[in-house]
């Protein structure tokens, strides 16, 4: 993971889609799922 994020800053990694069409993210996600401008938090 360090190679993907050398600065070790929180970032969202899209890993797939759920059967209902919602995106699946790894490790980090938005604090408000409906607001892409909300703060990022560790899951």
N, C-alpha and C positions, 0 to 999 in steps of 0.2 A: 504494500500500500504506500510506502514512503516514496517509491518511484512515481506513483500516480499523483502524489500530493507532497512534493518536497518541502514546501513551506509549512506543512502540517496545519493548514488553516481549515476551519470547518467548511465542508462543501458537500453538495448533494450528488450522489451517484445513482442514476437511474439504472435499475437492474432488470426491469421487466414490467409486465402488465398483469393485473389480476383478471380473473374471468369476468368480473363485472365492469371492466374497462378502466379501473383506477390504476394509476402508476404505482410501482413498488420501488422504494428507495432503500439504499443501504447506509447504515450507520447514522446519517444525518437526515433531518427532515425539517420542513418549515414548522414554526410553532403554531401557526394558524394554517391549516391545510387549504383553506380557500383563498389565501393571500400570499402570492409568490414574493411579495415585498416584506413579509414578516421575518422576524429573526430566525436564524437556523439554530436548531438544538440537537443534541445527541440523543439518539433513540435508545 
